[in-house]
Amino acid sequence: MTMAEGRIDTSPVKKHKGLAHLFAAASYSLGGARRLLGEAAFRHELLAFAAVMVGFVATGATLFQYVAMSILFLLMMAFEAINTAIEEIVDRVSPEISDMGRNAKDLGSFACFCLILANAVYAAYVVIFSHFL
């Protein structure tokens, strides 16, 4: 039986090795990316990244600036994925409202906020302020 049928599959998980492991890991990552696309906040972050890239092109950003912005954005995607995982686990383990569950979700949200702020500050520096300094 599967989770979709309302039961948990308790059969042992077959561990892949070699190239099969690489493909299995890639498919799990793609599944996570598809799940993350279901989050409105993540879609907004993707749109903001696209807008920032347009700003970088318009202002003639350097290769280093593109690389730094891309690394910051990848970190933000990772934090958003971890935050979503925390929220799903809390909702599964503790569907009722609790202080501990709320704190876990709030802390994950704060981590995302910090990285969004870091992305915004760097993007503003490159697009607006770097030309005046």
C-alpha positions as CSV (number, residue, x, y, z in Angstrom):
1,M,0.0,0.0,0.0
2,T,1.1,3.6,-0.5
3,M,0.7,6.9,1.3
4,A,-1.8,7.9,-1.4
5,E,-4.1,5.0,-0.4
6,G,-3.9,6.2,3.2
7,R,-1.3,3.6,4.4
8,I,2.4,3.9,4.9
9,D,4.6,1.6,2.7
10,T,6.7,-0.3,5.2
11,S,8.7,-2.4,2.7
12,P,12.4,-1.9,2.8
13,V,13.8,0.8,0.6
14,K,16.2,-0.4,-2.1
15,K,19.4,1.4,-1.9
16,H,20.9,2.4,-5.3
17,K,24.6,2.3,-5.9
18,G,26.9,4.0,-8.5
19,L,25.3,5.8,-11.4
20,A,21.8,4.6,-10.4
21,H,22.3,6.4,-7.0
22,L,23.2,9.6,-8.9
23,F,20.0,9.4,-11.0
24,A,17.8,8.5,-8.0
25,A,19.2,11.5,-6.0
26,A,18.6,13.8,-9.0
27,S,15.0,12.6,-9.3
28,Y,14.5,13.3,-5.5
29,S,15.9,16.8,-6.0
30,L,13.6,17.5,-8.9
31,G,10.7,16.3,-6.8
32,G,11.7,18.8,-4.1
33,A,12.0,21.6,-6.7
34,R,8.5,20.7,-8.0
35,R,7.2,20.8,-4.5
36,L,8.9,24.2,-3.8
37,L,7.3,25.6,-7.0
38,G,3.9,25.1,-5.2
39,E,4.9,27.7,-2.7
40,A,3.8,31.3,-3.5
41,A,6.8,32.7,-1.6
42,F,9.2,30.8,-3.8
43,R,7.5,31.8,-7.0
44,H,7.8,35.5,-5.8
45,E,11.5,34.9,-5.1
46,L,11.9,33.5,-8.6
47,L,10.2,36.6,-10.1
48,A,12.4,38.9,-8.0
49,F,15.5,37.0,-9.2
50,A,14.5,37.5,-12.8
51,A,13.9,41.2,-12.2
52,V,17.3,41.5,-10.5
53,M,19.0,39.8,-13.5
54,V,17.3,42.3,-15.8
55,G,18.7,45.1,-13.6
56,F,22.1,43.5,-13.7
57,V,22.0,43.4,-17.5
58,A,20.8,47.0,-17.7
59,T,23.5,48.3,-15.4
60,G,26.4,46.3,-16.8
61,A,27.1,44.1,-13.8
62,T,30.5,42.3,-13.8
63,L,30.8,38.5,-14.0
64,F,31.7,38.4,-10.3
65,Q,28.5,40.2,-9.4
66,Y,26.5,37.7,-11.4
67,V,28.2,34.8,-9.7
68,A,27.8,36.3,-6.2
69,M,24.1,37.0,-6.9
70,S,23.6,33.5,-8.2
71,I,25.2,32.0,-5.1
72,L,23.0,34.1,-2.8
73,F,19.9,33.1,-4.7
74,L,20.9,29.4,-4.5
75,L,21.3,29.8,-0.8
76,M,17.8,31.4,-0.6
77,M,16.3,28.5,-2.5
78,A,17.9,26.1,-0.1
79,F,16.7,28.0,2.9
80,E,13.2,28.1,1.4
81,A,13.3,24.4,0.8
82,I,14.4,23.7,4.4
83,N,11.7,26.1,5.7
84,T,9.0,24.3,3.7
85,A,10.3,20.9,5.0
86,I,10.1,22.2,8.6
87,E,6.5,23.5,8.1
88,E,5.4,20.1,6.5
89,I,7.0,18.1,9.3
90,V,5.5,20.3,12.0
91,D,2.0,20.1,10.4
92,R,2.3,16.3,10.1
93,V,3.6,15.7,13.7
94,S,1.7,18.4,15.5
95,P,-1.4,19.4,13.5
96,E,-2.8,21.3,16.5
97,I,-1.4,24.7,17.3
98,S,1.4,24.6,19.8
99,D,4.1,27.0,20.9
100,M,6.8,24.7,19.9
101,G,5.4,24.2,16.4
102,R,4.8,27.9,16.0
103,N,8.4,28.6,17.1
104,A,9.8,26.1,14.7
105,K,7.9,27.7,11.8
106,D,8.7,31.2,12.9
107,L,12.5,30.4,13.1
108,G,12.4,28.9,9.6
109,S,10.6,31.9,8.3
110,F,13.1,34.2,10.0
111,A,16.0,32.4,8.4
112,C,14.4,32.9,5.0
113,F,13.8,36.6,5.7
114,C,17.4,37.1,6.6
115,L,18.5,35.6,3.3
116,I,15.9,37.5,1.3
117,L,17.3,40.7,2.9
118,A,20.8,39.7,2.0
119,N,19.8,39.2,-1.6
120,A,17.9,42.5,-1.7
121,V,20.8,44.5,-0.2
122,Y,23.3,43.0,-2.6
123,A,21.1,43.5,-5.6
124,A,20.4,47.1,-4.6
125,Y,24.2,47.6,-4.2
126,V,25.0,46.3,-7.6
127,V,22.1,47.9,-9.5
128,I,22.0,51.3,-7.8
129,F,24.9,52.1,-5.5
130,S,27.9,50.5,-7.1
131,H,27.8,53.1,-9.8
132,F,28.1,55.9,-7.4
133,L,30.9,54.5,-5.2
